[in-house]
Amino acid sequence: MKKIKTYAICLCACLGLGCFAGCSTTGSPEPAVTNKSEVTSSENVVDTSVSESSEETNALSDSSLDTEPDGNDEYVYVLEDIDQEYVNTFISNFVESYFYDYDREYATAERILDFAHIHLKINSRDSISYARKGEISYETFTLDKARSIAAKYFGILLDDDECMSLPNPPDSFGDQPAGPYYEDGKIWYQAADGESYNLIGIVNSITNNGDGTLTISYTIYSIDWDTYSQLDNSELKAYYKMTPAMAESDNTLSKVKTGSAVAGVGQSGEYYLISYKT
């Protein structure tokens, strides 16, 4: 059994990061139908949202990795310095969207598209277009945009055939889901507004699993609504820079629950989600 060493993460250089996102309802996992080929470089990802462009700085550098042998003469990387803002931001992308338990082995295209839809609404409104079919108003975004989000945040290649086989958006209300639908190279969702996205994730610790993945322990906090509604982007950034101790003592934050996630690390040093639990 390998010795796994866990270190409480410390605050490093502050990077310019924004706010992040995705919203779905709970459900039973379905057999995987997306292409699980890993995307280990962000060079193939073209996404213009504030959060995505700001996350291009690596969370860890070569100097932040030490190796120590265990009893079996195997080497385990030990994380000693992590950029608190980067990892908080990475987790907050999922936390703020009310993302529910996820396992890459059971990921469906619909699940990834649900995340992409809300993520863009929160972080890249310019990527959302509006259209009307009959009596229904829709929010749409391109399939190319969905591909880039799937690659960046989940490390997978979205199955185009599955996306294009989604039903066409209906033009009248009935007994149907709000989306996703597909038509004309776009993903369609029934338009809806009024949701609040004032949740953030503060990472408590990261464990190197010794197999190329990291286990991230985090706490979900709710930002007081009166405070959140008055924040501009620069003020919001301060929350993403918080250490666990800072978050625990901040009277504008209320603890919601704790969770853990497993992330892979691409060649660029950026994280992508493998599993997520709250």
Disulfide bonds with the S-S distance in Angstrom:
none
